[in-house]
Amino acid sequence: MGTPVEDSDTFEILNVVPLRGSGGIIGPSCEAAAGLAEAEINSAGGVLGREVRITTVDGGNSPGEIAREVAAFLATGLVGAVTGIPMPDVRAGVVHAVDGRVPALFGIGDDGQFGSRRGVFMIGENPGAQTVEALNWLYREFGAHRWAVVASDYIWSRRMIPALHRMLDRPHTIVADFVFPQGCASYDEALTDPRLDRADGVIVLLVGGDAARFNRAFAAGGRADRQFRTGPTADENLLAAGGPAANDNFYVPSSVIPDPRLRPDQERIARYRRLHGSFAPSFSRFATCIYQSLHTLRAMLATVGSSEVERIHTRVDSGMVFEHAAGEFTLRGDQLQQPVRIFRANGTEFEVLLRV
């Protein structure tokens, strides 16, 4: 079984991020952000007095392969925690492999649609609630209220689409849903459908590279000039992959996209550049989620004084407030409480418009 983690000189963390497939465009920035968090945590004394060592597990493999790899690492008895941004179909296998033996903090949110498991904390953003915030803001600012949904065909979007239908109140209506297989090369089925012409905008629920291809086709057809887009999973890597011309009228809700006007974000990006150099991947939305997950893990275990799952839940279930490198946060259930901001794509970067 190996040496128990409590007796090891290092605190081993598995970090599950996609390095291939449609979601692979976020992988390099997530790995680089984990490197920054690792350096900062170790310079501050590590986790529970032990030096942190992060191992990346490629979340772009098949769900079965990823689950087996995580299980093999856990079987050594050396792994202290699991973090990352696993896709929903991957996350089920990872959670099953972890089985409550160590805390698992994922920098993604699920709107409570997937149930809860002991020791699993989905501390990322709330995509459904944030999408509703963005749609309400677009209605107040521009009168937009008729929406089409364009999604990749996977477990999260299949649950998210009906959730949006339930969550949206008047005056919002969804005039059409379009679902495409992951890796789809053409979106003409949606772009030439007359129902899309009746929409004020599109809610984009596509994965990574798929979203970039859709955005290029959307803009090439002239729709970006007259229709809005929004989506809860767009990040800086997507903007760069699509190219500046593909991103007009793209408004994105987020609690974690770095705001260059804020000193903590400025300082964090400066530390990131000092560590990785000027040509490092963008410190993106999902990179920030990875960074927050690792610092939240350290702060959580320091507050509890242990990595034992039951002791963690005893504290979390009563409401936990803690401070880490990204600020002070309250953890309610499995959700970090953070303000939502609306961002507008400006070329291959985001500019913040307001908090909502």
Secondary structure, DSSP 8 states (H G I E B T S, - for coil): --S-GGGSSEEEEEEEE--SSGGGGGHHHHHHHHHHHHHHHHHTT-BTTBEEEEEEEETTS-HHHHHHHHHHHHHTT-EEEEEE---HHHHHHHHHHHTTSS-EEES---TTTT---TTEEE-S--HHHHHHHHHHHHHHHH---EEEEEEESSHHHHHHHHHHHHH--TT-EEEEEEEE-TT-S--HHHHT-HHHHT-SEEEEE--HHHHHHHHHHHHHTTGGGT-EEE-TT--HHHHHHH-GGG-TTEEEEESSS--TTSHHHHHHHHHHHHHH-TTS----HHHHHHHHHHHHHHHHHHHHTS--HHHHHHHHTT-EEEEETTEEEEEETTEE----EEEEEETTEEEEEEE-
